[in-house]
Amino acid sequence: MVRAKLVRALVLMALALSLVALIAHAQASDQAQVEAARALAAGIGFGLAALGAGIGIGIAGAASVSALVERRELFALYLVFVALAEAIAIYGLVVVFILV
């Protein structure tokens, strides 16, 4: 229930931010609009990538700690799963550098 409200609030904030950006740059030149849209896309893209990575790390980390209690010899394998979830944020950061 709380997660659905959070997602709904984030979507509404992203829509409001894009609407404000469109209104603010309505009288700007074409190049300024392109730069503004590029920066907005980079920010939203990295924000969503970081949000997804945080959720993935939380789930994978909790499962890893639970599994670590039973089988300590697979610690390196558990770290790999957490690192795979963390790589999503790194991909988002790469996209930011490509767009900006």
PyMOL commands that set and color helices and strands:
alter all, ss='L'
color gray80, all
select helices_A, chain A and resi 2-24+30-70+72-99
alter helices_A, ss='H'
color red, helices_A
deselect
rebuild
show_as cartoon
